[in-house]
Amino acid sequence: MQDRLITGEKTPEQIQAMRDGGKKLAQIFQDIRDYIHAGMSEKDVDAFVDGKIKEYGASATYKTDEVNFPGVICISTNDEIVHSPASDYIFQKGDVVSFDLVITYKDMKTDSAFTMVVDDKPKGAVKHLLTTTERSLYAGIDAIKGDVRTGDIAAAIEKVLKDGKLGVIRELVGHGVGLKMHMPPDVPNYGRKHTGVLLHPGDTIAIEPMATLGGEKIVTDKDDGWTIRTRDGSLAAHFEHTVLITENGAEIITQL
């Protein structure tokens, strides 16, 4: 029974709040895709998202005492992987940009991320990076068949990324989510089947593979103290969904 408390015991009403909040988050991501273009700044997008969160009746989790982040959304451009506060940087056509957002609705948190190319369709190596990283996310989700161990999810993600010859970011992991933004257990993007923490129906986790076109080493920006980027300057991608473990698989909460 202790395993069932890993991501926090939740009532049906709380699970429904996560479903409702997840749809609001997914709608915000669609709004970003429609809004962003070359010539605007990262801070323009942050302000836009701030307005959308309020419009949809949710709140920005990053602005709470739990996180105390200098913005409502992480905007990571090109060699930046995650946790980047919005800056004055002006988007250029062809920039590879990852958006990572957590919102709170009826006290419940949902977490999701996606990567896109500004004003262009992904091509060549960039297309391979984005499509393979996103495919690894769904491989991790597909590995969930009722009770599942975190190593089963991790191994499925790693196989897709390794087969695609991408750099696997090992120092950053997925996690439990719901009652708080970050809860046990960690959900790595590499591992071995049949190992790790046992998850059960009712648990909610954020699965979030991150990969690069180069190496796996990362560095944290000394100026802002938040931004994590690739050490070798290679491009990075990040895709994430909050999922509910069910009796037969997984329900993706953060999609329309």
ChimeraX commands (.cxc) that place a marker at each C-alpha (Angstrom):
marker #1 position 0.00,0.00,0.00 radius 0.5
marker #1 position 2.90,2.37,0.62 radius 0.5
marker #1 position 3.67,2.39,-3.12 radius 0.5
marker #1 position 0.22,3.86,-3.79 radius 0.5
marker #1 position 1.23,6.97,-1.86 radius 0.5
marker #1 position 4.22,7.69,-4.10 radius 0.5
marker #1 position 2.52,10.43,-6.13 radius 0.5
marker #1 position -0.01,11.22,-3.41 radius 0.5
marker #1 position -3.42,9.68,-2.79 radius 0.5
marker #1 position -5.96,11.67,-4.81 radius 0.5
marker #1 position -9.74,11.84,-4.72 radius 0.5
marker #1 position -11.83,11.44,-7.90 radius 0.5
marker #1 position -12.49,15.18,-7.71 radius 0.5
marker #1 position -8.77,15.92,-7.64 radius 0.5
marker #1 position -8.14,13.63,-10.61 radius 0.5
marker #1 position -10.90,15.44,-12.50 radius 0.5
marker #1 position -9.33,18.78,-11.62 radius 0.5
marker #1 position -6.08,17.52,-13.16 radius 0.5
marker #1 position -7.94,16.46,-16.30 radius 0.5
marker #1 position -9.58,19.87,-16.57 radius 0.5
marker #1 position -6.32,21.68,-15.82 radius 0.5
marker #1 position -4.45,19.53,-18.33 radius 0.5
marker #1 position -6.82,20.55,-21.10 radius 0.5
marker #1 position -6.33,24.20,-20.19 radius 0.5
marker #1 position -2.55,23.70,-20.37 radius 0.5
marker #1 position -2.84,21.97,-23.75 radius 0.5
marker #1 position -4.95,24.85,-25.04 radius 0.5
marker #1 position -2.31,27.34,-23.90 radius 0.5
marker #1 position 0.28,25.39,-25.90 radius 0.5
marker #1 position -1.94,25.58,-28.97 radius 0.5
marker #1 position -2.28,29.31,-28.36 radius 0.5
marker #1 position 1.52,29.64,-28.23 radius 0.5
marker #1 position 1.90,27.82,-31.55 radius 0.5
marker #1 position -0.56,30.24,-33.13 radius 0.5
marker #1 position 0.99,33.32,-31.51 radius 0.5
marker #1 position 4.76,33.00,-31.73 radius 0.5
marker #1 position 6.68,34.41,-34.68 radius 0.5
marker #1 position 10.11,35.83,-35.47 radius 0.5
marker #1 position 10.62,39.39,-34.26 radius 0.5
marker #1 position 8.94,39.00,-30.87 radius 0.5
marker #1 position 10.84,38.44,-27.65 radius 0.5
marker #1 position 10.77,35.64,-25.11 radius 0.5
marker #1 position 9.31,38.15,-22.65 radius 0.5
marker #1 position 6.48,38.86,-25.10 radius 0.5
marker #1 position 5.56,35.17,-24.99 radius 0.5
marker #1 position 5.82,35.02,-21.20 radius 0.5
marker #1 position 3.39,37.95,-20.90 radius 0.5
marker #1 position 1.05,36.31,-23.43 radius 0.5
marker #1 position 1.04,33.04,-21.47 radius 0.5
marker #1 position 0.47,34.90,-18.20 radius 0.5
marker #1 position -2.68,36.39,-19.70 radius 0.5
marker #1 position -3.89,33.04,-21.04 radius 0.5
marker #1 position -3.41,31.29,-17.67 radius 0.5
marker #1 position -5.61,33.92,-16.03 radius 0.5
marker #1 position -8.13,33.87,-18.89 radius 0.5
marker #1 position -8.61,30.12,-18.42 radius 0.5
marker #1 position -9.12,30.43,-14.66 radius 0.5
marker #1 position -5.85,28.78,-13.61 radius 0.5
marker #1 position -2.75,30.10,-11.86 radius 0.5
marker #1 position 0.96,30.07,-12.67 radius 0.5
marker #1 position 2.64,27.43,-10.51 radius 0.5
marker #1 position 6.11,28.81,-11.25 radius 0.5
marker #1 position 5.21,32.06,-9.48 radius 0.5
marker #1 position 4.34,30.36,-6.18 radius 0.5
marker #1 position 6.59,29.97,-3.15 radius 0.5
marker #1 position 7.08,26.32,-4.10 radius 0.5
marker #1 position 9.09,27.38,-7.15 radius 0.5
marker #1 position 9.72,31.15,-7.05 radius 0.5
marker #1 position 10.65,31.22,-10.74 radius 0.5
marker #1 position 11.16,34.59,-12.49 radius 0.5
marker #1 position 8.37,34.04,-15.01 radius 0.5
marker #1 position 5.26,31.99,-15.71 radius 0.5
marker #1 position 6.80,29.64,-18.31 radius 0.5
marker #1 position 10.24,28.24,-19.14 radius 0.5
marker #1 position 11.36,29.25,-22.64 radius 0.5
marker #1 position 14.51,27.42,-23.71 radius 0.5
marker #1 position 16.02,28.39,-27.07 radius 0.5
marker #1 position 18.45,26.40,-29.24 radius 0.5
marker #1 position 21.17,24.98,-26.93 radius 0.5
marker #1 position 19.09,25.70,-23.82 radius 0.5
marker #1 position 17.41,22.54,-22.53 radius 0.5
marker #1 position 15.14,23.55,-19.63 radius 0.5
marker #1 position 14.42,26.02,-16.85 radius 0.5
marker #1 position 15.21,29.13,-18.87 radius 0.5
marker #1 position 13.48,32.34,-17.70 radius 0.5
marker #1 position 12.14,34.55,-20.48 radius 0.5
marker #1 position 14.76,37.05,-21.66 radius 0.5
marker #1 position 14.87,39.99,-24.07 radius 0.5
marker #1 position 16.08,37.62,-26.81 radius 0.5
marker #1 position 14.26,38.25,-30.11 radius 0.5
marker #1 position 13.18,35.09,-31.89 radius 0.5
marker #1 position 14.68,34.44,-35.31 radius 0.5
marker #1 position 13.24,32.24,-38.05 radius 0.5
marker #1 position 14.53,28.71,-37.52 radius 0.5
marker #1 position 15.12,28.98,-33.76 radius 0.5
marker #1 position 14.46,25.71,-31.90 radius 0.5
marker #1 position 12.39,26.63,-28.83 radius 0.5
marker #1 position 11.12,24.48,-25.96 radius 0.5
marker #1 position 8.23,25.58,-23.76 radius 0.5
marker #1 position 7.76,23.98,-20.32 radius 0.5
marker #1 position 4.71,25.00,-18.28 radius 0.5
marker #1 position 3.08,24.01,-15.01 radius 0.5
marker #1 position -0.32,25.40,-14.06 radius 0.5
marker #1 position -2.49,24.99,-11.00 radius 0.5
marker #1 position -6.24,24.47,-11.31 radius 0.5
marker #1 position -8.40,23.78,-8.26 radius 0.5
marker #1 position -5.18,23.24,-6.29 radius 0.5
marker #1 position -3.93,20.49,-8.64 radius 0.5
marker #1 position -0.81,20.76,-10.82 radius 0.5
marker #1 position -0.29,19.60,-14.40 radius 0.5
marker #1 position 3.01,19.77,-16.27 radius 0.5
marker #1 position 3.82,19.60,-19.97 radius 0.5
marker #1 position 6.42,20.67,-22.53 radius 0.5
marker #1 position 6.94,20.76,-26.29 radius 0.5
marker #1 position 9.57,21.94,-28.76 radius 0.5
marker #1 position 8.97,23.77,-32.04 radius 0.5
marker #1 position 10.79,25.68,-34.77 radius 0.5
marker #1 position 9.93,29.37,-35.13 radius 0.5
marker #1 position 8.31,30.31,-38.46 radius 0.5
marker #1 position 9.50,27.17,-40.21 radius 0.5
marker #1 position 8.93,23.45,-40.48 radius 0.5
marker #1 position 11.63,21.26,-38.92 radius 0.5
marker #1 position 14.05,19.92,-41.49 radius 0.5
marker #1 position 17.05,17.63,-41.58 radius 0.5
marker #1 position 18.79,17.02,-38.26 radius 0.5
marker #1 position 16.41,19.34,-36.42 radius 0.5
marker #1 position 13.40,17.38,-37.65 radius 0.5
marker #1 position 15.11,14.16,-36.55 radius 0.5
marker #1 position 15.80,15.65,-33.10 radius 0.5
marker #1 position 12.21,16.79,-32.55 radius 0.5
marker #1 position 10.40,13.79,-33.99 radius 0.5
marker #1 position 12.62,11.25,-32.23 radius 0.5
marker #1 position 12.42,12.97,-28.85 radius 0.5
marker #1 position 8.64,13.22,-29.10 radius 0.5
marker #1 position 8.44,9.59,-30.20 radius 0.5
marker #1 position 10.46,8.57,-27.14 radius 0.5
marker #1 position 7.87,10.28,-24.93 radius 0.5
marker #1 position 5.08,8.20,-26.42 radius 0.5
marker #1 position 7.20,5.06,-26.18 radius 0.5
marker #1 position 7.49,5.72,-22.45 radius 0.5
marker #1 position 3.75,6.22,-22.18 radius 0.5
marker #1 position 3.05,3.07,-24.20 radius 0.5
marker #1 position 5.21,1.07,-21.78 radius 0.5
marker #1 position 2.60,1.65,-19.08 radius 0.5
marker #1 position 0.29,-1.36,-18.78 radius 0.5
marker #1 position -1.43,-0.96,-15.43 radius 0.5
marker #1 position 1.11,-1.56,-12.66 radius 0.5
marker #1 position 4.49,-0.51,-14.04 radius 0.5
marker #1 position 7.97,0.22,-12.78 radius 0.5
marker #1 position 9.76,3.46,-13.55 radius 0.5
marker #1 position 12.56,1.44,-15.16 radius 0.5
marker #1 position 10.11,0.09,-17.75 radius 0.5
marker #1 position 9.21,3.64,-18.80 radius 0.5
marker #1 position 12.84,4.74,-18.73 radius 0.5
marker #1 position 14.07,1.81,-20.82 radius 0.5
marker #1 position 11.45,2.46,-23.50 radius 0.5
marker #1 position 12.46,6.13,-23.73 radius 0.5
marker #1 position 16.18,5.35,-23.84 radius 0.5
marker #1 position 15.80,2.77,-26.61 radius 0.5
marker #1 position 14.16,5.27,-28.97 radius 0.5
marker #1 position 16.72,7.99,-28.23 radius 0.5
marker #1 position 19.69,5.65,-28.52 radius 0.5
marker #1 position 18.38,4.08,-31.72 radius 0.5
marker #1 position 18.09,7.64,-33.03 radius 0.5
marker #1 position 21.70,8.34,-32.01 radius 0.5
marker #1 position 20.71,11.33,-29.88 radius 0.5
marker #1 position 22.36,12.49,-26.68 radius 0.5
marker #1 position 20.25,11.43,-23.67 radius 0.5
marker #1 position 20.03,13.99,-20.87 radius 0.5
marker #1 position 20.54,11.80,-17.81 radius 0.5
marker #1 position 20.82,14.38,-15.04 radius 0.5
marker #1 position 17.25,15.65,-15.49 radius 0.5
marker #1 position 14.24,13.41,-14.91 radius 0.5
marker #1 position 10.47,13.17,-14.91 radius 0.5
marker #1 position 8.60,12.99,-11.62 radius 0.5
marker #1 position 5.37,12.53,-9.76 radius 0.5
marker #1 position 3.00,15.48,-10.06 radius 0.5
marker #1 position -0.43,16.56,-8.86 radius 0.5
marker #1 position -0.67,17.70,-5.27 radius 0.5
marker #1 position 2.69,19.41,-5.79 radius 0.5
marker #1 position 4.74,20.21,-8.88 radius 0.5
marker #1 position 7.53,17.77,-8.01 radius 0.5
marker #1 position 6.75,14.61,-6.06 radius 0.5
marker #1 position 8.32,11.14,-5.82 radius 0.5
marker #1 position 9.24,9.12,-7.72 radius 0.5
marker #1 position 11.88,10.22,-10.20 radius 0.5
marker #1 position 11.17,8.98,-13.73 radius 0.5
marker #1 position 14.53,8.87,-15.57 radius 0.5
marker #1 position 14.95,8.87,-19.33 radius 0.5
marker #1 position 17.28,5.86,-19.24 radius 0.5
marker #1 position 17.22,2.62,-17.28 radius 0.5
marker #1 position 16.51,-1.09,-17.20 radius 0.5
marker #1 position 13.21,-2.90,-17.43 radius 0.5
marker #1 position 11.74,-4.43,-14.27 radius 0.5
marker #1 position 13.64,-2.01,-12.02 radius 0.5
marker #1 position 12.71,1.14,-10.14 radius 0.5
marker #1 position 9.63,2.24,-8.23 radius 0.5
marker #1 position 6.37,0.36,-8.75 radius 0.5
marker #1 position 3.53,2.60,-9.92 radius 0.5
marker #1 position -0.15,1.73,-9.62 radius 0.5
marker #1 position -3.43,2.92,-11.13 radius 0.5
marker #1 position -4.26,6.33,-9.67 radius 0.5
marker #1 position -0.68,7.57,-9.69 radius 0.5
marker #1 position 0.06,10.65,-11.80 radius 0.5
marker #1 position 3.50,11.29,-13.27 radius 0.5
marker #1 position 5.20,13.70,-15.64 radius 0.5
marker #1 position 7.24,11.90,-18.29 radius 0.5
marker #1 position 9.72,14.25,-19.98 radius 0.5
marker #1 position 12.51,13.05,-22.25 radius 0.5
marker #1 position 15.19,15.58,-23.17 radius 0.5
marker #1 position 17.72,14.93,-25.92 radius 0.5
marker #1 position 20.41,16.65,-27.97 radius 0.5
marker #1 position 22.08,16.47,-31.35 radius 0.5
marker #1 position 25.41,16.24,-29.53 radius 0.5
marker #1 position 26.66,15.20,-26.13 radius 0.5
marker #1 position 24.89,14.48,-22.86 radius 0.5
marker #1 position 26.76,16.89,-20.59 radius 0.5
marker #1 position 24.92,19.92,-19.24 radius 0.5
marker #1 position 25.81,23.22,-17.59 radius 0.5
marker #1 position 23.80,25.71,-15.54 radius 0.5
marker #1 position 23.93,29.37,-16.51 radius 0.5
marker #1 position 25.92,31.28,-13.88 radius 0.5
marker #1 position 24.17,34.57,-14.60 radius 0.5
marker #1 position 20.52,33.66,-14.10 radius 0.5
marker #1 position 21.10,30.53,-11.99 radius 0.5
marker #1 position 18.24,28.72,-13.75 radius 0.5
marker #1 position 18.98,27.99,-17.40 radius 0.5
marker #1 position 20.37,24.53,-18.13 radius 0.5
marker #1 position 22.02,24.19,-21.54 radius 0.5
marker #1 position 24.13,21.68,-23.44 radius 0.5
marker #1 position 27.80,21.94,-22.60 radius 0.5
marker #1 position 28.85,21.46,-26.22 radius 0.5
marker #1 position 26.37,24.02,-27.59 radius 0.5
marker #1 position 24.33,21.43,-29.49 radius 0.5
marker #1 position 20.61,21.86,-30.09 radius 0.5
marker #1 position 18.21,20.30,-27.58 radius 0.5
marker #1 position 14.57,19.18,-27.52 radius 0.5
marker #1 position 12.12,18.52,-24.67 radius 0.5
marker #1 position 8.68,16.90,-24.76 radius 0.5
marker #1 position 6.51,16.16,-21.72 radius 0.5
marker #1 position 3.05,14.98,-20.71 radius 0.5
marker #1 position 1.34,14.46,-17.38 radius 0.5
marker #1 position -0.23,11.00,-17.38 radius 0.5
marker #1 position -2.58,9.10,-15.11 radius 0.5
marker #1 position -1.77,5.43,-14.55 radius 0.5
marker #1 position -4.92,3.39,-15.24 radius 0.5
marker #1 position -5.84,-0.27,-14.90 radius 0.5
marker #1 position -4.93,-0.99,-18.51 radius 0.5
marker #1 position -2.42,1.69,-19.45 radius 0.5
marker #1 position -2.06,5.46,-19.22 radius 0.5
marker #1 position -4.37,8.41,-19.77 radius 0.5
marker #1 position -2.61,11.49,-21.15 radius 0.5
marker #1 position -3.98,14.39,-19.12 radius 0.5
marker #1 position -2.21,17.27,-20.87 radius 0.5
marker #1 position -3.77,17.02,-24.31 radius 0.5
marker #1 position -6.92,18.37,-25.95 radius 0.5
marker link #1:1,2 radius 0.2
marker link #1:2,3 radius 0.2
marker link #1:3,4 radius 0.2
marker link #1:4,5 radius 0.2
marker link #1:5,6 radius 0.2
marker link #1:6,7 radius 0.2
marker link #1:7,8 radius 0.2
marker link #1:8,9 radius 0.2
marker link #1:9,10 radius 0.2
marker link #1:10,11 radius 0.2
marker link #1:11,12 radius 0.2
marker link #1:12,13 radius 0.2
marker link #1:13,14 radius 0.2
marker link #1:14,15 radius 0.2
marker link #1:15,16 radius 0.2
marker link #1:16,17 radius 0.2
marker link #1:17,18 radius 0.2
marker link #1:18,19 radius 0.2
marker link #1:19,20 radius 0.2
marker link #1:20,21 radius 0.2
marker link #1:21,22 radius 0.2
marker link #1:22,23 radius 0.2
marker link #1:23,24 radius 0.2
marker link #1:24,25 radius 0.2
marker link #1:25,26 radius 0.2
marker link #1:26,27 radius 0.2
marker link #1:27,28 radius 0.2
marker link #1:28,29 radius 0.2
marker link #1:29,30 radius 0.2
marker link #1:30,31 radius 0.2
marker link #1:31,32 radius 0.2
marker link #1:32,33 radius 0.2
marker link #1:33,34 radius 0.2
marker link #1:34,35 radius 0.2
marker link #1:35,36 radius 0.2
marker link #1:36,37 radius 0.2
marker link #1:37,38 radius 0.2
marker link #1:38,39 radius 0.2
marker link #1:39,40 radius 0.2
marker link #1:40,41 radius 0.2
marker link #1:41,42 radius 0.2
marker link #1:42,43 radius 0.2
marker link #1:43,44 radius 0.2
marker link #1:44,45 radius 0.2
marker link #1:45,46 radius 0.2
marker link #1:46,47 radius 0.2
marker link #1:47,48 radius 0.2
marker link #1:48,49 radius 0.2
marker link #1:49,50 radius 0.2
marker link #1:50,51 radius 0.2
marker link #1:51,52 radius 0.2
marker link #1:52,53 radius 0.2
marker link #1:53,54 radius 0.2
marker link #1:54,55 radius 0.2
marker link #1:55,56 radius 0.2
marker link #1:56,57 radius 0.2
marker link #1:57,58 radius 0.2
marker link #1:58,59 radius 0.2
marker link #1:59,60 radius 0.2
marker link #1:60,61 radius 0.2
marker link #1:61,62 radius 0.2
marker link #1:62,63 radius 0.2
marker link #1:63,64 radius 0.2
marker link #1:64,65 radius 0.2
marker link #1:65,66 radius 0.2
marker link #1:66,67 radius 0.2
marker link #1:67,68 radius 0.2
marker link #1:68,69 radius 0.2
marker link #1:69,70 radius 0.2
marker link #1:70,71 radius 0.2
marker link #1:71,72 radius 0.2
marker link #1:72,73 radius 0.2
marker link #1:73,74 radius 0.2
marker link #1:74,75 radius 0.2
marker link #1:75,76 radius 0.2
marker link #1:76,77 radius 0.2
marker link #1:77,78 radius 0.2
marker link #1:78,79 radius 0.2
marker link #1:79,80 radius 0.2
marker link #1:80,81 radius 0.2
marker link #1:81,82 radius 0.2
marker link #1:82,83 radius 0.2
marker link #1:83,84 radius 0.2
marker link #1:84,85 radius 0.2
marker link #1:85,86 radius 0.2
marker link #1:86,87 radius 0.2
marker link #1:87,88 radius 0.2
marker link #1:88,89 radius 0.2
marker link #1:89,90 radius 0.2
marker link #1:90,91 radius 0.2
marker link #1:91,92 radius 0.2
marker link #1:92,93 radius 0.2
marker link #1:93,94 radius 0.2
marker link #1:94,95 radius 0.2
marker link #1:95,96 radius 0.2
marker link #1:96,97 radius 0.2
marker link #1:97,98 radius 0.2
marker link #1:98,99 radius 0.2
marker link #1:99,100 radius 0.2
marker link #1:100,101 radius 0.2
marker link #1:101,102 radius 0.2
marker link #1:102,103 radius 0.2
marker link #1:103,104 radius 0.2
marker link #1:104,105 radius 0.2
marker link #1:105,106 radius 0.2
marker link #1:106,107 radius 0.2
marker link #1:107,108 radius 0.2
marker link #1:108,109 radius 0.2
marker link #1:109,110 radius 0.2
marker link #1:110,111 radius 0.2
marker link #1:111,112 radius 0.2
marker link #1:112,113 radius 0.2
marker link #1:113,114 radius 0.2
marker link #1:114,115 radius 0.2
marker link #1:115,116 radius 0.2
marker link #1:116,117 radius 0.2
marker link #1:117,118 radius 0.2
marker link #1:118,119 radius 0.2
marker link #1:119,120 radius 0.2
marker link #1:120,121 radius 0.2
marker link #1:121,122 radius 0.2
marker link #1:122,123 radius 0.2
marker link #1:123,124 radius 0.2
marker link #1:124,125 radius 0.2
marker link #1:125,126 radius 0.2
marker link #1:126,127 radius 0.2
marker link #1:127,128 radius 0.2
marker link #1:128,129 radius 0.2
marker link #1:129,130 radius 0.2
marker link #1:130,131 radius 0.2
marker link #1:131,132 radius 0.2
marker link #1:132,133 radius 0.2
marker link #1:133,134 radius 0.2
marker link #1:134,135 radius 0.2
marker link #1:135,136 radius 0.2
marker link #1:136,137 radius 0.2
marker link #1:137,138 radius 0.2
marker link #1:138,139 radius 0.2
marker link #1:139,140 radius 0.2
marker link #1:140,141 radius 0.2
marker link #1:141,142 radius 0.2
marker link #1:142,143 radius 0.2
marker link #1:143,144 radius 0.2
marker link #1:144,145 radius 0.2
marker link #1:145,146 radius 0.2
marker link #1:146,147 radius 0.2
marker link #1:147,148 radius 0.2
marker link #1:148,149 radius 0.2
marker link #1:149,150 radius 0.2
marker link #1:150,151 radius 0.2
marker link #1:151,152 radius 0.2
marker link #1:152,153 radius 0.2
marker link #1:153,154 radius 0.2
marker link #1:154,155 radius 0.2
marker link #1:155,156 radius 0.2
marker link #1:156,157 radius 0.2
marker link #1:157,158 radius 0.2
marker link #1:158,159 radius 0.2
marker link #1:159,160 radius 0.2
marker link #1:160,161 radius 0.2
marker link #1:161,162 radius 0.2
marker link #1:162,163 radius 0.2
marker link #1:163,164 radius 0.2
marker link #1:164,165 radius 0.2
marker link #1:165,166 radius 0.2
marker link #1:166,167 radius 0.2
marker link #1:167,168 radius 0.2
marker link #1:168,169 radius 0.2
marker link #1:169,170 radius 0.2
marker link #1:170,171 radius 0.2
marker link #1:171,172 radius 0.2
marker link #1:172,173 radius 0.2
marker link #1:173,174 radius 0.2
marker link #1:174,175 radius 0.2
marker link #1:175,176 radius 0.2
marker link #1:176,177 radius 0.2
marker link #1:177,178 radius 0.2
marker link #1:178,179 radius 0.2
marker link #1:179,180 radius 0.2
marker link #1:180,181 radius 0.2
marker link #1:181,182 radius 0.2
marker link #1:182,183 radius 0.2
marker link #1:183,184 radius 0.2
marker link #1:184,185 radius 0.2
marker link #1:185,186 radius 0.2
marker link #1:186,187 radius 0.2
marker link #1:187,188 radius 0.2
marker link #1:188,189 radius 0.2
marker link #1:189,190 radius 0.2
marker link #1:190,191 radius 0.2
marker link #1:191,192 radius 0.2
marker link #1:192,193 radius 0.2
marker link #1:193,194 radius 0.2
marker link #1:194,195 radius 0.2
marker link #1:195,196 radius 0.2
marker link #1:196,197 radius 0.2
marker link #1:197,198 radius 0.2
marker link #1:198,199 radius 0.2
marker link #1:199,200 radius 0.2
marker link #1:200,201 radius 0.2
marker link #1:201,202 radius 0.2
marker link #1:202,203 radius 0.2
marker link #1:203,204 radius 0.2
marker link #1:204,205 radius 0.2
marker link #1:205,206 radius 0.2
marker link #1:206,207 radius 0.2
marker link #1:207,208 radius 0.2
marker link #1:208,209 radius 0.2
marker link #1:209,210 radius 0.2
marker link #1:210,211 radius 0.2
marker link #1:211,212 radius 0.2
marker link #1:212,213 radius 0.2
marker link #1:213,214 radius 0.2
marker link #1:214,215 radius 0.2
marker link #1:215,216 radius 0.2
marker link #1:216,217 radius 0.2
marker link #1:217,218 radius 0.2
marker link #1:218,219 radius 0.2
marker link #1:219,220 radius 0.2
marker link #1:220,221 radius 0.2
marker link #1:221,222 radius 0.2
marker link #1:222,223 radius 0.2
marker link #1:223,224 radius 0.2
marker link #1:224,225 radius 0.2
marker link #1:225,226 radius 0.2
marker link #1:226,227 radius 0.2
marker link #1:227,228 radius 0.2
marker link #1:228,229 radius 0.2
marker link #1:229,230 radius 0.2
marker link #1:230,231 radius 0.2
marker link #1:231,232 radius 0.2
marker link #1:232,233 radius 0.2
marker link #1:233,234 radius 0.2
marker link #1:234,235 radius 0.2
marker link #1:235,236 radius 0.2
marker link #1:236,237 radius 0.2
marker link #1:237,238 radius 0.2
marker link #1:238,239 radius 0.2
marker link #1:239,240 radius 0.2
marker link #1:240,241 radius 0.2
marker link #1:241,242 radius 0.2
marker link #1:242,243 radius 0.2
marker link #1:243,244 radius 0.2
marker link #1:244,245 radius 0.2
marker link #1:245,246 radius 0.2
marker link #1:246,247 radius 0.2
marker link #1:247,248 radius 0.2
marker link #1:248,249 radius 0.2
marker link #1:249,250 radius 0.2
marker link #1:250,251 radius 0.2
marker link #1:251,252 radius 0.2
marker link #1:252,253 radius 0.2
marker link #1:253,254 radius 0.2
marker link #1:254,255 radius 0.2
marker link #1:255,256 radius 0.2
view
